[in-house]
Amino acid sequence: MNMTDPVADMISRIRNGVRAKLPKVDVPSSKLKVEIARILKDEGYISNFKVSEDDKQNMLRVFLKYGPGMERVITDVQRVSRPGCRIYCGKDQIPRVYGGLGINILSTSRGLMTGRSAAREGVGGEILCNVW
């Protein structure tokens, strides 16, 4: 399978995982994806993640999170910036997701962070995805 956009693949797997109410999803690991997982965990959208080392490629295991009645914590995840069409925003144009209920993950010069922290730090960047 040709992977032109590994982040979109990770996002799709997470989205499909929550829709199917799976306890966890595995994605091929990369520094970027581990950072995305770290933000999702810090923001309370997933319960945990871990990187498992194996011979050929490390896998990132994302433990999905549900409410007490198995309701989804993540309603949807959307890829914003794609390799064919990058979407950037300045520090003053960081969009709100779902009226402030969701988060966006930005790739900034200071690493990956949520739109909220990017606005606080006064940096803009590439909008990788929206989560709500």
TORPA-4810 file (N, C-alpha, C, O; in nm, 3 decimals):
<nodes>
NODE_1_0.084_-0.119_0.000_0.000_0.000_0.000_0.088_0.125_0.000_0.179_0.137_0.082_M
NODE_2_0.061_0.214_-0.089_0.142_0.333_-0.099_0.095_0.435_0.005_-0.020_0.479_0.004_N
NODE_3_0.186_0.472_0.094_0.148_0.565_0.200_0.197_0.706_0.169_0.309_0.742_0.204_M
NODE_4_0.113_0.785_0.103_0.155_0.921_0.074_0.128_1.009_0.195_0.197_1.109_0.215_T
NODE_5_0.029_0.972_0.275_-0.006_1.055_0.390_-0.026_0.968_0.515_-0.138_0.931_0.549_D
NODE_6_0.085_0.936_0.582_0.076_0.847_0.700_-0.010_0.904_0.812_-0.073_0.828_0.886_P
NODE_7_-0.013_1.038_0.826_-0.094_1.097_0.933_-0.243_1.074_0.906_-0.319_1.043_0.997_V
NODE_8_-0.283_1.091_0.778_-0.423_1.067_0.742_-0.459_0.922_0.769_-0.571_0.892_0.810_A
NODE_9_-0.364_0.832_0.746_-0.388_0.690_0.772_-0.412_0.669_0.921_-0.505_0.597_0.960_D
NODE_10_-0.329_0.731_1.005_-0.346_0.717_1.150_-0.482_0.771_1.192_-0.552_0.709_1.272_M
NODE_11_-0.519_0.888_1.137_-0.646_0.951_1.173_-0.764_0.862_1.132_-0.860_0.846_1.207_I
NODE_12_-0.756_0.805_1.012_-0.863_0.715_0.966_-0.875_0.594_1.056_-0.985_0.551_1.091_S
NODE_13_-0.759_0.538_1.095_-0.764_0.419_1.181_-0.827_0.452_1.315_-0.903_0.372_1.370_R
NODE_14_-0.795_0.568_1.369_-0.855_0.607_1.498_-1.005_0.628_1.480_-1.085_0.581_1.561_I
NODE_15_-1.043_0.700_1.373_-1.184_0.727_1.349_-1.260_0.595_1.332_-1.366_0.576_1.393_R
NODE_16_-1.208_0.505_1.249_-1.275_0.377_1.227_-1.279_0.295_1.356_-1.375_0.223_1.383_N
NODE_17_-1.172_0.306_1.433_-1.165_0.232_1.559_-1.273_0.274_1.657_-1.339_0.189_1.717_G
NODE_18_-1.293_0.406_1.673_-1.397_0.451_1.767_-1.536_0.416_1.715_-1.625_0.382_1.792_V
NODE_19_-1.553_0.427_1.582_-1.684_0.392_1.528_-1.716_0.246_1.551_-1.832_0.210_1.575_R
NODE_20_-1.614_0.161_1.544_-1.635_0.017_1.563_-1.622_-0.020_1.710_-1.630_-0.138_1.746_A
NODE_21_-1.603_0.082_1.796_-1.588_0.062_1.941_-1.475_-0.036_1.977_-1.488_-0.116_2.069_K
NODE_22_-1.365_-0.027_1.903_-1.251_-0.112_1.934_-1.178_-0.056_2.057_-1.178_0.065_2.081_L
NODE_23_-1.117_-0.147_2.135_-1.044_-0.097_2.252_-0.916_-0.024_2.212_-0.872_0.068_2.281_P
NODE_24_-0.855_-0.065_2.100_-0.727_-0.005_2.060_-0.707_-0.016_1.910_-0.767_-0.102_1.845_K
NODE_25_-0.623_0.069_1.856_-0.584_0.056_1.716_-0.432_0.064_1.708_-0.368_0.131_1.788_V
NODE_26_-0.376_-0.006_1.610_-0.232_-0.003_1.589_-0.201_0.073_1.461_-0.267_0.052_1.359_D
NODE_27_-0.103_0.160_1.466_-0.057_0.230_1.346_0.094_0.221_1.342_0.160_0.217_1.446_V
NODE_28_0.150_0.218_1.221_0.297_0.223_1.212_0.344_0.352_1.280_0.285_0.458_1.260_P
NODE_29_0.449_0.343_1.360_0.489_0.458_1.441_0.581_0.553_1.367_0.655_0.513_1.277_S
NODE_30_0.574_0.680_1.405_0.672_0.779_1.362_0.676_0.884_1.471_0.584_0.893_1.552_S
NODE_31_0.780_0.965_1.473_0.790_1.069_1.577_0.666_1.157_1.577_0.611_1.191_1.681_K
NODE_32_0.623_1.193_1.454_0.509_1.282_1.440_0.383_1.220_1.500_0.308_1.285_1.573_L
NODE_33_0.360_1.090_1.468_0.238_1.025_1.517_0.241_1.009_1.668_0.137_1.018_1.733_K
NODE_34_0.360_0.984_1.724_0.371_0.972_1.870_0.335_1.106_1.934_0.268_1.110_2.038_V
NODE_35_0.380_1.215_1.872_0.344_1.348_1.922_0.194_1.373_1.916_0.135_1.428_2.008_E
NODE_36_0.132_1.331_1.805_-0.014_1.346_1.791_-0.084_1.267_1.901_-0.176_1.316_1.965_I
NODE_37_-0.038_1.144_1.923_-0.097_1.060_2.028_-0.079_1.126_2.165_-0.170_1.124_2.248_A
NODE_38_0.037_1.186_2.188_0.064_1.250_2.317_-0.037_1.364_2.340_-0.089_1.380_2.450_R
NODE_39_-0.062_1.443_2.234_-0.158_1.554_2.248_-0.298_1.499_2.273_-0.371_1.549_2.358_I
NODE_40_-0.337_1.395_2.197_-0.471_1.337_2.215_-0.487_1.287_2.359_-0.595_1.299_2.418_L
NODE_41_-0.379_1.230_2.414_-0.387_1.181_2.551_-0.395_1.297_2.650_-0.478_1.296_2.741_K
NODE_42_-0.309_1.400_2.631_-0.310_1.515_2.721_-0.446_1.583_2.721_-0.492_1.634_2.824_D
NODE_43_-0.511_1.584_2.603_-0.640_1.652_2.592_-0.756_1.562_2.631_-0.871_1.605_2.629_E
NODE_44_-0.727_1.437_2.668_-0.831_1.347_2.717_-0.912_1.276_2.609_-1.021_1.226_2.636_G
NODE_45_-0.859_1.272_2.485_-0.935_1.205_2.378_-0.905_1.056_2.367_-0.986_0.980_2.315_Y
NODE_46_-0.788_1.015_2.416_-0.759_0.871_2.418_-0.710_0.838_2.558_-0.664_0.926_2.631_I
NODE_47_-0.720_0.710_2.597_-0.681_0.680_2.734_-0.531_0.664_2.746_-0.472_0.698_2.848_S
NODE_48_-0.467_0.611_2.640_-0.322_0.594_2.647_-0.268_0.557_2.511_-0.343_0.536_2.417_N
NODE_49_-0.135_0.549_2.502_-0.073_0.500_2.380_0.060_0.439_2.419_0.117_0.476_2.522_F
NODE_50_0.109_0.346_2.340_0.244_0.299_2.365_0.310_0.256_2.234_0.244_0.209_2.141_K
NODE_51_0.440_0.272_2.231_0.515_0.237_2.111_0.579_0.102_2.136_0.654_0.084_2.232_V
NODE_52_0.548_0.006_2.048_0.610_-0.124_2.065_0.718_-0.140_1.960_0.696_-0.116_1.841_S
NODE_53_0.834_-0.182_2.006_0.946_-0.200_1.915_0.933_-0.341_1.856_0.914_-0.438_1.929_E
NODE_54_0.944_-0.350_1.722_0.964_-0.484_1.670_1.074_-0.477_1.564_1.135_-0.371_1.546_D
NODE_55_1.099_-0.586_1.494_1.217_-0.592_1.407_1.211_-0.490_1.295_1.304_-0.410_1.277_D
NODE_56_1.101_-0.492_1.218_1.103_-0.409_1.098_1.053_-0.267_1.123_1.122_-0.171_1.090_K
NODE_57_0.933_-0.253_1.182_0.885_-0.117_1.207_0.816_-0.110_1.342_0.741_-0.199_1.380_Q
NODE_58_0.842_-0.002_1.412_0.776_0.016_1.540_0.629_0.045_1.518_0.591_0.115_1.425_N
NODE_59_0.546_-0.012_1.606_0.403_0.014_1.598_0.364_0.106_1.713_0.417_0.097_1.823_M
NODE_60_0.271_0.194_1.683_0.215_0.281_1.786_0.077_0.226_1.817_-0.010_0.220_1.730_L
NODE_61_0.057_0.187_1.942_-0.073_0.133_1.981_-0.149_0.242_2.056_-0.104_0.293_2.159_R
NODE_62_-0.266_0.276_2.003_-0.345_0.384_2.062_-0.464_0.320_2.133_-0.544_0.250_2.072_V
NODE_63_-0.475_0.346_2.264_-0.587_0.292_2.341_-0.701_0.392_2.340_-0.689_0.501_2.395_F
NODE_64_-0.811_0.353_2.276_-0.923_0.445_2.259_-1.001_0.460_2.389_-0.998_0.373_2.476_L
NODE_65_-1.071_0.571_2.399_-1.138_0.603_2.524_-1.287_0.617_2.500_-1.330_0.674_2.400_K
NODE_66_-1.367_0.564_2.592_-1.513_0.574_2.581_-1.570_0.617_2.715_-1.507_0.600_2.819_Y
NODE_67_-1.690_0.672_2.711_-1.758_0.709_2.834_-1.813_0.585_2.903_-1.797_0.474_2.852_G
NODE_68_-1.878_0.603_3.020_-1.931_0.489_3.097_-2.031_0.404_3.018_-2.039_0.283_3.038_P
NODE_69_-2.108_0.468_2.928_-2.203_0.389_2.850_-2.149_0.356_2.713_-2.225_0.338_2.618_G
NODE_70_-2.016_0.346_2.702_-1.948_0.320_2.575_-1.971_0.431_2.473_-1.960_0.407_2.353_M
NODE_71_-2.004_0.552_2.520_-2.020_0.658_2.420_-1.881_0.709_2.381_-1.787_0.707_2.461_E
NODE_72_-1.871_0.754_2.258_-1.740_0.790_2.205_-1.692_0.922_2.264_-1.770_1.017_2.278_R
NODE_73_-1.565_0.927_2.299_-1.505_1.052_2.343_-1.468_1.132_2.218_-1.487_1.254_2.213_V
NODE_74_-1.417_1.062_2.117_-1.386_1.127_1.990_-1.507_1.112_1.899_-1.542_1.000_1.861_I
NODE_75_-1.571_1.221_1.864_-1.683_1.215_1.771_-1.629_1.199_1.630_-1.676_1.116_1.552_T
NODE_76_-1.527_1.280_1.599_-1.467_1.269_1.467_-1.328_1.329_1.469_-1.295_1.413_1.552_D
NODE_77_-1.247_1.285_1.375_-1.113_1.339_1.356_-1.105_1.373_1.209_-1.143_1.292_1.124_V
NODE_78_-1.058_1.490_1.179_-1.053_1.535_1.041_-0.912_1.576_1.006_-0.848_1.651_1.079_Q
NODE_79_-0.863_1.528_0.894_-0.734_1.573_0.845_-0.756_1.708_0.779_-0.847_1.722_0.697_R
NODE_80_-0.676_1.807_0.814_-0.696_1.939_0.755_-0.593_1.962_0.645_-0.627_1.973_0.527_V
NODE_81_-0.465_1.968_0.685_-0.359_1.993_0.589_-0.317_1.859_0.528_-0.290_1.764_0.601_S
NODE_82_-0.311_1.851_0.396_-0.269_1.727_0.332_-0.144_1.753_0.250_-0.113_1.868_0.219_R
NODE_83_-0.070_1.646_0.215_0.051_1.668_0.135_0.021_1.744_0.006_0.106_1.821_-0.040_P
NODE_84_-0.096_1.723_-0.053_-0.129_1.792_-0.178_-0.180_1.933_-0.157_-0.184_2.014_-0.250_G
NODE_85_-0.220_1.962_-0.033_-0.279_2.092_-0.008_-0.255_2.128_0.138_-0.336_2.099_0.226_C
NODE_86_-0.143_2.192_0.162_-0.106_2.226_0.299_-0.187_2.346_0.346_-0.208_2.442_0.271_R
NODE_87_-0.232_2.340_0.472_-0.309_2.451_0.526_-0.231_2.510_0.644_-0.205_2.442_0.743_I
NODE_88_-0.195_2.636_0.631_-0.120_2.702_0.738_-0.206_2.812_0.798_-0.297_2.862_0.732_Y
NODE_89_-0.177_2.849_0.920_-0.246_2.964_0.976_-0.147_3.044_1.059_-0.056_2.988_1.121_C
NODE_90_-0.165_3.175_1.059_-0.081_3.260_1.142_-0.129_3.253_1.286_-0.233_3.195_1.315_G
NODE_91_-0.051_3.312_1.376_-0.087_3.301_1.518_-0.220_3.365_1.551_-0.281_3.332_1.652_K
NODE_92_-0.267_3.458_1.463_-0.394_3.524_1.491_-0.511_3.462_1.416_-0.626_3.501_1.436_D
NODE_93_-0.481_3.366_1.328_-0.590_3.307_1.249_-0.619_3.163_1.288_-0.678_3.088_1.209_Q
NODE_94_-0.579_3.122_1.407_-0.601_2.983_1.445_-0.751_2.960_1.464_-0.812_3.021_1.551_I
NODE_95_-0.810_2.873_1.383_-0.956_2.856_1.388_-1.000_2.781_1.514_-0.924_2.700_1.568_P
NODE_96_-1.121_2.807_1.558_-1.178_2.730_1.669_-1.244_2.607_1.610_-1.303_2.612_1.502_R
NODE_97_-1.235_2.497_1.683_-1.295_2.374_1.634_-1.424_2.350_1.710_-1.426_2.346_1.833_V
NODE_98_-1.531_2.335_1.635_-1.659_2.300_1.695_-1.697_2.397_1.805_-1.739_2.358_1.914_Y
NODE_99_-1.682_2.527_1.774_-1.719_2.629_1.873_-1.636_2.624_1.999_-1.683_2.664_2.106_G
NODE_100_-1.513_2.576_1.988_-1.425_2.571_2.105_-1.436_2.441_2.181_-1.366_2.422_2.281_G
NODE_101_-1.524_2.350_2.136_-1.538_2.222_2.207_-1.433_2.122_2.162_-1.395_2.032_2.237_L
NODE_102_-1.385_2.139_2.039_-1.284_2.046_1.989_-1.145_2.107_1.996_-1.128_2.219_2.045_G
NODE_103_-1.048_2.034_1.946_-0.912_2.088_1.940_-0.860_2.074_1.798_-0.906_1.988_1.723_I
NODE_104_-0.765_2.158_1.763_-0.690_2.131_1.641_-0.545_2.108_1.680_-0.498_2.163_1.780_N
NODE_105_-0.476_2.028_1.603_-0.336_2.000_1.631_-0.254_2.070_1.525_-0.271_2.046_1.405_I
NODE_106_-0.164_2.156_1.569_-0.080_2.232_1.476_0.064_2.185_1.485_0.114_2.150_1.591_L
NODE_107_0.127_2.186_1.369_0.270_2.162_1.366_0.337_2.298_1.359_0.329_2.366_1.257_S
NODE_108_0.402_2.338_1.467_0.462_2.472_1.472_0.614_2.460_1.475_0.669_2.350_1.478_T
NODE_109_0.679_2.576_1.475_0.825_2.576_1.483_0.871_2.524_1.620_0.987_2.488_1.637_S
NODE_110_0.779_2.521_1.716_0.813_2.470_1.849_0.757_2.331_1.871_0.734_2.290_1.985_R
NODE_111_0.733_2.259_1.764_0.681_2.124_1.778_0.530_2.121_1.766_0.466_2.221_1.737_G
NODE_112_0.474_2.001_1.791_0.329_1.985_1.778_0.260_2.040_1.902_0.306_2.017_2.014_L
NODE_113_0.149_2.112_1.882_0.072_2.159_1.997_-0.071_2.183_1.953_-0.102_2.185_1.834_M
NODE_114_-0.159_2.202_2.050_-0.298_2.231_2.016_-0.306_2.377_1.972_-0.218_2.457_2.002_T
NODE_115_-0.413_2.408_1.900_-0.433_2.545_1.856_-0.435_2.641_1.973_-0.387_2.754_1.964_G
NODE_116_-0.492_2.594_2.084_-0.502_2.679_2.203_-0.364_2.715_2.256_-0.336_2.831_2.285_R
NODE_117_-0.276_2.614_2.267_-0.141_2.645_2.319_-0.062_2.726_2.218_0.020_2.810_2.256_S
NODE_118_-0.086_2.701_2.088_-0.014_2.778_1.986_-0.053_2.925_1.996_0.032_3.013_1.987_A
NODE_119_-0.182_2.951_2.016_-0.229_3.089_2.030_-0.167_3.151_2.155_-0.127_3.268_2.154_A
NODE_120_-0.159_3.072_2.262_-0.101_3.122_2.386_0.047_3.155_2.367_0.096_3.257_2.416_R
NODE_121_0.118_3.066_2.294_0.261_3.087_2.273_0.287_3.189_2.164_0.401_3.233_2.144_E
NODE_122_0.181_3.229_2.093_0.198_3.326_1.986_0.268_3.271_1.863_0.343_3.342_1.798_G
NODE_123_0.243_3.143_1.831_0.298_3.087_1.708_0.186_3.033_1.620_0.083_2.988_1.671_V
NODE_124_0.207_3.037_1.490_0.113_2.975_1.397_0.179_2.849_1.345_0.282_2.806_1.396_G
NODE_125_0.119_2.788_1.243_0.181_2.668_1.188_0.087_2.598_1.094_-0.012_2.654_1.047_G
NODE_126_0.118_2.473_1.069_0.039_2.394_0.978_-0.068_2.319_1.058_-0.036_2.253_1.157_E
NODE_127_-0.194_2.331_1.017_-0.302_2.264_1.089_-0.308_2.118_1.043_-0.350_2.091_0.930_I
NODE_128_-0.267_2.025_1.128_-0.264_1.885_1.088_-0.403_1.825_1.091_-0.447_1.763_0.994_L
NODE_129_-0.475_1.844_1.203_-0.607_1.784_1.211_-0.694_1.851_1.316_-0.645_1.924_1.402_C
NODE_130_-0.823_1.825_1.306_-0.922_1.872_1.404_-0.979_1.749_1.474_-1.002_1.646_1.411_N
NODE_131_-1.000_1.761_1.603_-1.058_1.651_1.681_-1.172_1.706_1.765_-1.156_1.810_1.830_V
NODE_132_-1.285_1.640_1.765_-1.394_1.679_1.856_-1.476_1.558_1.893_-1.572_1.569_1.969_W
</nodes>
